[in-house]
Amino acid sequence: MAMKIRLARGGSKKRPFYRIVAADSRMPRDGRFIEKLGTYNPLLAKDSEERVKMNLERIQYWLGEGAQPTDRVSRMLEAAGVLAKKDRANPKKGEPGAKAKARVEEKAAKAAAAAEAAAAPAEEAPAEDAAES
């Protein structure tokens, strides 16, 4: 039986509330679980004590039994100091998408064209002044 420590969603529409549970990985997300290990309320402020509550003793027990935490739960456990921090390689995280890159190039091309247009009349103007005098 593959055990997972994961979030089970509760709460109403647009008002999420999660239970941290130990469940068989084959069960549905909000379905049958073996034990409730804590709660997570994403609507509360990040520094609120009520945001994430965990029964760390039981979580340690389930980790000892071979339960695998999901990515989100493992981040919470890392923040609580239960798990060692994992290096997550995501080199593309801060990189803009293809459309954003295209917009930047387009904007740069327009700016260059505007600069050329502004520079061209400025060069012609002194020549006219010289002709008048």
Buried (B, 14 or more C-beta within 10 A) or exposed (E): EEBBBBBBEEEEEEEBBBBBBBBBEEBEEBEEBBBBBBBBBEEEEEEEEEBBEBBEEBBEBBBEEEBBBBEEBBBBBBEEEBBEEEEEEEEEEEEEEEEEEEEEEEEEEEEEEEEEEEEEEEEEEEEEEEEEE
